């Protein structure tokens, strides 16, 4: 079951507020975007179904597994999607 987009948006806002407070208000390093947010957002954006058995994987319309990965270093690294899974 995919997470509702409203729930993802709400979680993203909480992350933005927390990240701002850590980095600006406290002068600490911010935190990366949590995988629960970016993975569920990717499932919606790519019209994928979250796999109920394999954490962090989604299935396309043909039942193929797609691994969703992300990065906290958004200035010099991109979030990537792997069409093949090597461990399954």
C-alpha positions as CSV (number, residue, x, y, z in Angstrom):
1,X,0.0,0.0,0.0
2,X,1.4,3.4,-1.0
3,X,1.4,6.3,1.5
4,X,-1.1,9.1,0.8
5,X,0.6,12.2,-0.8
6,X,-0.9,14.4,1.9
7,X,1.0,12.4,4.6
8,X,4.2,12.7,2.6
9,X,3.8,16.4,2.2
10,X,3.1,16.8,6.0
11,X,6.2,14.7,6.9
12,X,8.3,16.8,4.4
13,X,7.2,20.0,6.1
14,X,8.2,18.6,9.5
15,X,11.6,17.6,8.1
16,X,12.1,21.1,6.6
17,X,11.3,22.7,10.0
18,X,13.5,20.3,11.9
19,X,16.4,20.7,9.4
20,X,16.1,24.5,9.6
21,X,16.1,24.5,13.4
22,X,19.1,22.2,13.6
23,X,21.2,24.1,11.1
24,X,20.2,27.7,11.6
25,X,18.8,28.0,15.1
26,X,21.3,25.5,16.7
27,X,24.3,25.9,14.3
28,X,24.5,22.2,13.8
29,X,24.7,20.1,10.7
30,X,21.3,19.4,9.2
31,X,19.9,16.0,8.5
32,X,19.4,14.2,5.2
33,X,15.9,13.7,3.8
34,X,14.5,10.6,5.5
35,X,14.1,7.6,3.2
36,X,10.4,7.2,4.2
37,X,9.8,10.6,2.5
38,X,11.8,10.3,-0.6
39,X,10.9,6.7,-1.3
40,X,7.2,7.2,-1.0
41,X,7.4,10.4,-3.1
42,X,9.3,8.4,-5.8
43,X,6.6,5.8,-5.7
44,X,4.0,8.4,-6.4
45,X,6.0,10.3,-9.0
46,X,6.9,7.2,-11.0
47,X,3.5,5.5,-10.4
48,X,5.1,2.5,-8.7
49,X,3.7,0.1,-6.1
50,X,5.6,-0.3,-2.9
51,X,6.7,-3.9,-2.4
52,X,5.1,-5.3,0.8
53,X,7.9,-7.8,1.2
54,X,11.1,-6.0,0.2
55,X,11.8,-2.8,2.2
56,X,13.0,0.0,0.0
57,X,11.9,-1.6,-3.3
58,X,9.0,-0.8,-5.6
59,X,7.4,-2.8,-8.4
60,X,6.7,-1.5,-11.9
61,X,3.6,-2.4,-14.0
62,X,5.4,-5.6,-15.1
63,X,6.2,-6.7,-11.5
64,X,9.9,-5.9,-11.8
65,X,11.6,-4.7,-8.7
66,X,13.1,-1.2,-8.7
67,X,15.4,0.0,-5.9
68,X,14.9,3.6,-4.8
69,X,18.0,5.3,-3.4
70,X,18.7,8.8,-2.2
71,X,21.5,11.0,-1.0
72,X,22.0,13.7,1.7
73,X,24.6,15.4,-0.5
74,X,22.3,17.2,-2.9
75,X,24.9,19.8,-4.0
76,X,27.2,17.3,-5.7
77,X,25.3,14.0,-5.8
78,X,22.0,13.0,-7.4
79,X,19.3,10.7,-6.1
80,X,19.5,7.6,-8.3
81,X,17.1,4.8,-9.3
82,X,18.4,1.4,-10.2
83,X,16.2,-0.6,-12.6
84,X,17.9,-3.9,-11.6
85,X,18.4,-5.3,-8.1
86,X,21.5,-7.3,-7.6
87,X,20.6,-8.9,-4.3
88,X,17.2,-10.4,-5.2
